[in-house]
Amino acid sequence: MQIGGCDLALLRHGVPGGKFEDCKSTCVVDPEDPRGRARWSWSATEVHAPTRELAAQIAGEASWLVAGTSINVAAIYGGVPYRDTRDALSQGADLLVATPGRLEDACVRGDLLLRDVRAAVLDEADRMLDLGFEDQIRILLTRRMPRTGSGRQTAMFSATFGIGVQHLAADFLDAYTFVAVGRVGGAAQTVEQRVIWVEDARKAQALLGTLLALESAKGTSPCSVLVFANTKDAVRLIEEKVRTWRFRVFSIHGDKKQDAREKALQLFRHHAEGRSSGSRDSDAAVLVATDVAARGLDIPDITCVVHYDLPRRIDDFVHRSGRTGRLGRNGLSIAFANARAKGLSKELVKCLAEAGAKIPPWLLGMAISTGEDLEVLEALGQKSSGGYGAQDVRLQGAGVQTAAERREAQKLRSFAEDAYSAAMPDGSEAPA
């Protein structure tokens, strides 16, 4: 990333516009290992991603960008035999893309040393730090790798970067630079957002009506719809219903084997890009997924995103909606909501207002019923700076929390999430 001709990632080295020293992984014998076992010592750049699909996508895009050069890219992630990980490491590379679990596994098994890593990148950093990967990231960045300030550059990226996660990220960043590009914390202006009241018992009927309307409106163009549900069981039920309606349907969730997840994503992508082949019952295709597909996945031609279940948190809503309307194309985000949306109503009103979307009167009334004043909600919607991490927390007067303050805040957040879970059906999916 460059601003004013200066590469921000290199300013700390005093070489604006320069580039990192060329370096690869090398096979070494660890002197601390009494068995004299060979390990791969990584001194190049690492990119961390929260899901397997995103890791594979990043590696694919990176390989395309460096095609024809001497730069090599490797990817390691779970869901595949560990021998594939050893094979990827043994070939050597300049850029390693990995999910935190498989990366830590390779270190624990003694196949990888990270003590010479020069640059670490966390994509969708807020999800990794806030939704289950904090312990692994903390071990990797503070124990396995050189600490920040001792020769390692660290960069974190996300479309949402809330206050709590910024406090946490300060543990891994030293005198960092905060950069907000574009409209942070909301879907692009190319996404039309709608929220409609649908009782749980009528969601299937509402989805069928939505699919038929979208297919009719698209005419001869491919119609590709991404449907989000909160649980794996819900994904299975929705997939079965959509199949009985004779639409092409695929699914992604944490219980599916990795090759099945990759195949479903590939087939859906081909349909969205107009490259599907063979006979089919409908010109529309549907991908039903949990939030493993909510972040980072880049399929430019998704017609519509349907929030069959509203997510627990507003930043997940933003990321889901951002799967459509990409690369300047127009997109549509439709959310099914009912009384369960009360806990999210205030943030949802703010999100819709900032996007210039129509706010249903019932949703505004629901937000007011949470104790928020109408004028406060209107003021939130009129702010042009964006939310959910659009501003550096260090500029908001509170500074960075201490570890003790963060632990106390985590207790309160855990209590709130437990209360939410108690009101929801079982089967919510953990981070993948």
C-alpha positions as CSV (number, residue, x, y, z in Angstrom):
1,M,0.0,0.0,0.0
2,Q,1.4,3.4,-1.0
3,I,0.3,6.9,0.0
4,G,2.1,9.8,-1.5
5,G,4.6,7.5,-3.2
6,C,5.7,5.9,0.1
7,D,5.2,2.3,0.9
8,L,3.6,2.3,4.4
9,A,4.9,-1.2,5.2
10,L,8.5,-0.1,4.7
11,L,8.5,3.4,6.4
12,R,9.8,1.8,9.6
13,H,12.8,0.6,7.7
14,G,13.5,4.0,6.3
15,V,13.3,2.8,2.7
16,P,10.1,4.3,1.2
17,G,9.2,2.8,-2.1
18,G,11.8,0.0,-1.6
19,K,11.0,-3.7,-1.2
20,F,11.7,-6.5,1.2
21,E,14.9,-8.4,1.0
22,D,14.6,-11.5,-1.1
23,C,14.4,-14.6,1.1
24,K,13.0,-18.1,1.0
25,S,12.4,-21.0,3.3
26,T,15.5,-23.1,3.9
27,C,16.0,-26.6,5.4
28,V,18.0,-26.5,8.6
29,V,18.9,-28.7,11.5
30,D,17.6,-27.2,14.7
31,P,20.4,-27.2,17.3
32,E,17.8,-27.3,20.1
33,D,16.3,-30.6,18.8
34,P,18.2,-33.5,20.4
35,R,17.2,-35.7,17.6
36,G,18.9,-33.4,15.0
37,R,15.7,-33.4,13.0
38,A,15.6,-31.2,9.8
39,R,13.1,-28.4,9.9
40,W,12.0,-25.8,7.4
41,S,13.0,-22.3,8.6
42,W,10.8,-19.6,7.2
43,S,12.4,-16.2,6.7
44,A,10.0,-14.9,4.1
45,T,6.4,-13.5,4.4
46,E,3.5,-15.2,5.9
47,V,-0.2,-14.4,5.4
48,H,-2.8,-15.7,7.9
49,A,-6.4,-16.3,6.9
50,P,-9.3,-17.5,9.1
51,T,-10.8,-20.0,6.7
52,R,-9.5,-22.6,4.3
53,E,-11.3,-21.2,1.4
54,L,-9.9,-17.7,1.9
55,A,-6.4,-19.1,2.3
56,A,-6.7,-21.0,-1.0
57,Q,-8.1,-17.9,-2.7
58,I,-5.2,-15.7,-1.5
59,A,-2.6,-18.2,-2.6
60,G,-4.3,-18.5,-6.0
61,E,-4.4,-14.7,-6.5
62,A,-0.8,-14.3,-5.3
63,S,0.4,-17.0,-7.7
64,W,-1.3,-15.2,-10.6
65,L,0.2,-11.9,-9.6
66,V,3.8,-13.3,-9.5
67,A,3.5,-15.5,-12.6
68,G,6.6,-15.3,-14.7
69,T,8.8,-14.3,-11.8
70,S,11.1,-16.3,-9.5
71,I,8.7,-15.8,-6.5
72,N,7.0,-18.9,-5.2
73,V,3.8,-19.2,-3.2
74,A,2.8,-22.1,-0.9
75,A,-0.5,-22.6,1.0
76,I,-1.2,-24.9,4.0
77,Y,-4.5,-25.3,5.7
78,G,-6.6,-27.9,7.5
79,G,-9.1,-30.4,6.0
80,V,-6.4,-32.1,3.8
81,P,-3.9,-34.8,4.7
82,Y,-0.9,-33.5,6.6
83,R,1.5,-34.9,4.0
84,D,0.2,-32.2,1.7
85,T,1.5,-29.7,4.2
86,R,4.9,-31.3,4.3
87,D,5.0,-31.4,0.5
88,A,4.2,-27.7,0.3
89,L,6.9,-26.7,2.8
90,S,9.5,-28.9,1.2
91,Q,9.2,-27.1,-2.1
92,G,10.3,-23.8,-0.6
93,A,8.6,-20.5,-1.2
94,D,8.8,-16.7,-0.7
95,L,5.2,-16.4,0.5
96,L,3.4,-18.8,2.8
97,V,-0.4,-18.6,3.2
98,A,-1.9,-20.5,6.1
99,T,-4.7,-20.9,8.5
100,P,-3.6,-20.5,12.1
101,G,-4.5,-24.0,13.2
102,R,-2.5,-25.8,10.5
103,L,0.4,-23.3,10.9
104,E,0.7,-24.0,14.6
105,D,0.3,-27.7,14.0
106,A,3.3,-27.7,11.6
107,C,5.3,-25.9,14.3
108,V,4.3,-28.3,17.0
109,R,5.2,-31.3,14.9
110,G,8.6,-29.8,14.4
111,D,8.3,-29.3,10.6
112,L,8.5,-25.5,10.6
113,L,10.5,-22.8,12.4
114,L,9.2,-19.2,12.3
115,R,12.0,-17.4,14.2
116,D,13.3,-15.6,11.1
117,V,10.0,-14.4,9.6
118,R,10.3,-10.9,8.2
119,A,6.7,-10.0,7.6
120,A,3.4,-11.3,8.9
121,V,0.0,-10.4,7.4
122,L,-3.4,-11.1,9.0
123,D,-6.3,-11.0,6.6
124,E,-9.7,-10.6,8.2
125,A,-7.7,-9.9,11.4
126,D,-10.7,-8.9,13.5
127,R,-12.3,-12.3,13.0
128,M,-9.1,-14.2,13.9
129,L,-8.5,-12.1,17.0
130,D,-12.0,-11.9,18.2
131,L,-13.7,-15.2,17.3
132,G,-11.6,-18.0,18.5
133,F,-8.1,-17.7,17.1
134,E,-6.6,-15.3,19.6
135,D,-4.6,-17.9,21.5
136,Q,-3.1,-19.4,18.4
137,I,-2.3,-15.9,16.9
138,R,-0.7,-14.9,20.2
139,I,1.5,-17.9,20.3
140,L,2.5,-17.5,16.6
141,L,3.2,-13.8,16.8
142,T,4.8,-13.6,20.2
143,R,6.6,-16.9,20.7
144,R,7.2,-18.5,17.3
145,M,8.2,-15.3,15.4
146,P,10.5,-12.4,16.2
147,R,8.6,-9.8,18.2
148,T,7.4,-6.6,16.5
149,G,10.1,-4.1,16.7
150,S,12.9,-6.7,16.3
151,G,12.9,-7.0,12.6
152,R,9.4,-8.3,11.8
153,Q,6.8,-6.2,10.0
154,T,3.1,-6.9,10.9
155,A,0.1,-5.8,8.9
156,M,-3.6,-6.4,9.7
157,F,-6.5,-6.0,7.2
158,S,-10.2,-6.1,7.5
159,A,-13.3,-4.2,6.3
160,T,-14.4,-4.0,10.0
161,F,-12.0,-3.3,12.9
162,G,-14.0,-2.6,16.0
163,I,-12.7,-0.9,19.1
164,G,-12.3,-4.1,21.2
165,V,-10.2,-5.7,18.5
166,Q,-8.1,-2.7,18.0
167,H,-7.2,-2.8,21.7
168,L,-6.3,-6.5,21.3
169,A,-4.3,-5.8,18.1
170,A,-2.1,-3.3,20.0
171,D,-0.5,-6.3,21.7
172,F,1.0,-7.3,18.4
173,L,1.7,-3.9,16.8
174,D,4.4,-1.4,17.8
175,A,3.6,2.3,17.2
176,Y,1.5,1.2,14.3
177,T,-0.1,3.3,11.5
178,F,-3.9,3.1,11.1
179,V,-5.2,3.5,7.6
180,A,-8.8,3.7,6.6
181,V,-9.5,3.4,2.8
182,G,-12.9,4.2,1.4
183,R,-16.1,3.7,3.4
184,V,-15.0,1.4,6.3
185,G,-17.6,-0.6,8.2
186,G,-20.3,-0.8,5.6
187,A,-21.2,-2.5,2.3
188,A,-20.4,-0.7,-0.9
189,Q,-22.8,1.8,-2.3
190,T,-23.3,-0.6,-5.2
191,V,-25.2,-2.9,-2.8
192,E,-29.0,-2.2,-2.4
193,Q,-29.9,-3.3,1.1
194,R,-33.4,-4.4,2.2
195,V,-34.7,-5.8,5.5
196,I,-38.1,-7.5,5.6
197,W,-40.1,-8.9,8.4
198,V,-40.4,-12.7,8.0
199,E,-41.5,-15.0,10.8
200,D,-39.3,-18.1,11.2
201,A,-42.1,-20.5,10.0
202,R,-42.4,-18.5,6.7
203,K,-38.7,-18.1,5.9
204,A,-38.7,-21.0,3.4
205,Q,-41.7,-19.6,1.5
206,A,-40.0,-16.1,1.5
207,L,-36.8,-17.6,0.1
208,L,-38.7,-19.4,-2.7
209,G,-40.5,-16.2,-3.6
210,T,-37.1,-14.3,-3.6
211,L,-35.5,-16.9,-5.9
212,L,-38.3,-16.9,-8.4
213,A,-38.4,-13.1,-8.5
214,L,-34.6,-12.8,-8.9
215,E,-34.6,-15.5,-11.7
216,S,-37.3,-13.7,-13.6
217,A,-35.6,-10.3,-13.2
218,K,-32.3,-11.5,-14.5
219,G,-33.7,-12.8,-17.8
220,T,-31.1,-14.7,-19.8
221,S,-28.2,-13.8,-17.4
222,P,-27.0,-16.3,-14.8
223,C,-28.7,-15.7,-11.4
224,S,-26.4,-16.6,-8.4
225,V,-27.7,-16.3,-4.9
226,L,-25.7,-16.7,-1.7
227,V,-27.9,-17.7,1.3
228,F,-26.4,-17.4,4.8
229,A,-27.7,-19.4,7.8
230,N,-26.3,-19.4,11.3
231,T,-26.1,-23.2,11.9
232,K,-24.9,-26.2,10.0
233,D,-28.3,-28.0,10.5
234,A,-30.1,-25.0,9.0
235,V,-27.8,-25.1,6.0
236,R,-28.7,-28.7,5.4
237,L,-32.4,-28.1,5.7
238,I,-32.3,-25.1,3.4
239,E,-30.3,-27.0,0.8
240,E,-32.8,-29.8,0.8
241,K,-35.7,-27.4,0.3
242,V,-34.0,-25.5,-2.5
243,R,-33.2,-28.8,-4.3
244,T,-36.9,-29.8,-4.1
245,W,-37.7,-26.5,-5.8
246,R,-35.4,-27.7,-8.7
247,F,-32.8,-25.0,-8.4
248,R,-29.1,-25.8,-8.6
249,V,-27.9,-25.8,-5.1
250,F,-24.5,-26.2,-3.3
251,S,-23.5,-25.8,0.3
252,I,-20.5,-25.0,2.5
253,H,-20.3,-25.6,6.3
254,G,-17.8,-26.8,8.8
255,D,-18.9,-30.5,8.7
256,K,-18.3,-30.9,5.0
257,K,-14.9,-32.4,3.9
258,Q,-12.5,-29.9,2.4
259,D,-12.6,-31.3,-1.1
260,A,-16.5,-31.1,-1.1
261,R,-16.3,-27.5,0.1
262,E,-13.9,-26.6,-2.6
263,K,-15.9,-28.4,-5.3
264,A,-19.1,-26.6,-4.2
265,L,-17.4,-23.2,-4.3
266,Q,-15.9,-23.9,-7.7
267,L,-19.2,-25.0,-9.3
268,F,-21.0,-22.0,-7.8
269,R,-18.3,-19.7,-9.0
270,H,-18.4,-21.1,-12.6
271,H,-22.2,-20.6,-12.6
272,A,-21.9,-17.0,-11.4
273,E,-19.3,-16.3,-14.2
274,G,-21.5,-18.0,-16.8
275,R,-19.1,-20.9,-17.3
276,S,-21.3,-23.8,-16.0
277,S,-22.1,-26.6,-18.4
278,G,-24.5,-29.5,-18.6
279,S,-28.3,-29.6,-18.3
280,R,-30.0,-28.0,-15.4
281,D,-33.5,-27.4,-14.2
282,S,-33.0,-23.7,-13.6
283,D,-30.9,-20.8,-14.7
284,A,-30.4,-19.9,-11.0
285,A,-27.9,-21.4,-8.7
286,V,-27.8,-21.1,-4.9
287,L,-25.0,-21.5,-2.5
288,V,-26.1,-22.0,1.1
289,A,-23.4,-21.4,3.7
290,T,-22.6,-20.6,7.3
291,D,-20.2,-17.7,8.0
292,V,-17.3,-19.7,6.7
293,A,-18.2,-18.0,3.4
294,A,-18.9,-14.6,4.8
295,R,-15.4,-13.0,4.6
296,G,-12.9,-12.5,1.8
297,L,-14.3,-14.8,-0.8
298,D,-14.3,-13.0,-4.1
299,I,-17.0,-14.1,-6.6
300,P,-17.7,-10.9,-8.6
301,D,-21.0,-11.9,-10.1
302,I,-23.2,-12.9,-7.1
303,T,-26.6,-11.5,-7.9
304,C,-28.0,-11.4,-4.3
305,V,-27.1,-12.2,-0.7
306,V,-29.9,-13.5,1.5
307,H,-29.5,-13.3,5.2
308,Y,-31.9,-16.3,6.0
309,D,-30.8,-15.9,9.6
310,L,-29.5,-12.5,10.8
311,P,-26.0,-12.9,12.3
312,R,-25.2,-12.2,15.9
313,R,-23.0,-9.3,15.2
314,I,-23.3,-6.3,12.8
315,D,-19.8,-6.7,11.4
316,D,-20.7,-10.2,10.1
317,F,-23.8,-8.6,8.5
318,V,-21.5,-6.1,6.8
319,H,-19.1,-8.8,5.5
320,R,-22.0,-11.0,4.3
321,S,-23.6,-8.1,2.4
322,G,-20.2,-7.4,0.8
323,R,-20.2,-10.7,-1.1
324,T,-22.4,-9.0,-3.7
325,G,-22.0,-5.7,-5.6
326,R,-18.3,-6.2,-6.2
327,L,-16.0,-4.6,-8.7
328,G,-18.5,-1.9,-9.5
329,R,-21.3,-4.2,-10.2
330,N,-24.8,-3.7,-8.7
331,G,-25.8,-6.1,-5.9
332,L,-28.7,-6.8,-3.6
333,S,-28.7,-7.8,0.1
334,I,-32.0,-9.1,1.6
335,A,-32.3,-9.8,5.3
336,F,-35.1,-11.8,6.8
337,A,-35.8,-10.4,10.3
338,N,-38.4,-10.7,13.1
339,A,-38.5,-10.2,16.8
340,R,-35.1,-12.0,17.2
341,A,-33.5,-9.0,15.6
342,K,-34.0,-6.7,18.6
343,G,-30.5,-7.1,19.9
344,L,-29.1,-6.1,16.5
345,S,-31.6,-3.5,15.7
346,K,-29.7,-0.4,16.8
347,E,-26.6,-1.3,14.8
348,L,-28.7,-2.4,11.8
349,V,-30.5,0.9,11.7
350,K,-27.1,2.7,11.7
351,C,-25.8,0.4,9.0
352,L,-28.8,1.0,6.7
353,A,-28.8,4.7,7.4
354,E,-25.1,5.1,6.4
355,A,-25.8,3.2,3.2
356,G,-28.8,5.4,2.4
357,A,-31.1,2.4,2.5
358,K,-34.8,2.6,3.5
359,I,-35.3,1.8,7.2
360,P,-38.5,-0.1,8.0
361,P,-40.6,1.7,10.6
362,W,-40.8,-1.5,12.6
363,L,-37.0,-1.8,12.7
364,L,-36.7,1.8,13.9
365,G,-39.3,1.2,16.6
366,M,-37.5,-2.0,17.7
367,A,-34.2,0.0,18.0
368,I,-36.0,2.7,20.1
369,S,-37.4,0.0,22.3
370,T,-33.9,-1.0,23.3
371,G,-33.6,2.3,25.1
372,E,-32.0,4.4,22.4
373,D,-33.4,7.8,21.7
374,L,-34.7,8.5,18.2
375,E,-32.5,11.6,17.9
376,V,-29.4,9.5,18.8
377,L,-30.3,6.9,16.2
378,E,-30.7,9.6,13.5
379,A,-27.4,11.1,14.5
380,L,-25.7,7.8,14.1
381,G,-27.1,7.4,10.6
382,Q,-25.9,10.9,9.6
383,K,-22.3,10.3,10.5
384,S,-20.2,10.1,7.4
385,S,-17.1,8.6,8.9
386,G,-18.5,5.1,9.0
387,G,-18.5,2.8,12.0
388,Y,-17.3,-0.6,13.2
389,G,-13.7,0.4,13.2
390,A,-13.5,3.3,10.8
391,Q,-11.5,5.3,13.2
392,D,-8.3,4.7,15.1
393,V,-9.2,4.0,18.7
394,R,-6.2,6.0,19.9
395,L,-7.8,9.1,18.6
396,Q,-11.0,8.6,20.7
397,G,-9.5,9.7,24.0
398,A,-9.6,6.3,25.8
399,G,-6.3,5.1,24.5
400,V,-5.4,1.4,24.4
401,Q,-6.9,-0.8,27.2
402,T,-4.7,-2.7,29.6
403,A,-4.7,-6.5,29.6
404,A,-6.8,-6.4,32.9
405,E,-9.4,-4.1,31.3
406,R,-9.7,-6.3,28.3
407,R,-10.2,-9.4,30.5
408,E,-13.0,-7.7,32.3
409,A,-14.6,-6.6,29.0
410,Q,-14.3,-10.2,27.7
411,K,-16.3,-11.4,30.8
412,L,-19.1,-9.1,30.0
413,R,-19.1,-10.0,26.3
414,S,-19.0,-13.7,27.1
415,F,-22.0,-13.2,29.3
416,A,-23.9,-11.5,26.6
417,E,-23.1,-14.1,24.0
418,D,-24.1,-16.9,26.4
419,A,-27.4,-15.2,26.9
420,Y,-27.9,-14.9,23.2
421,S,-27.0,-18.6,22.6
422,A,-29.5,-19.6,25.3
423,A,-32.2,-18.0,23.2
424,M,-31.1,-19.6,19.9
425,P,-31.4,-23.2,18.6
426,D,-28.5,-25.4,19.2
427,G,-25.9,-26.0,16.5
428,S,-24.3,-22.6,16.0
429,E,-21.0,-23.0,14.1
430,A,-17.7,-22.2,15.6
431,P,-15.0,-20.4,13.6
432,A,-13.5,-22.6,10.9
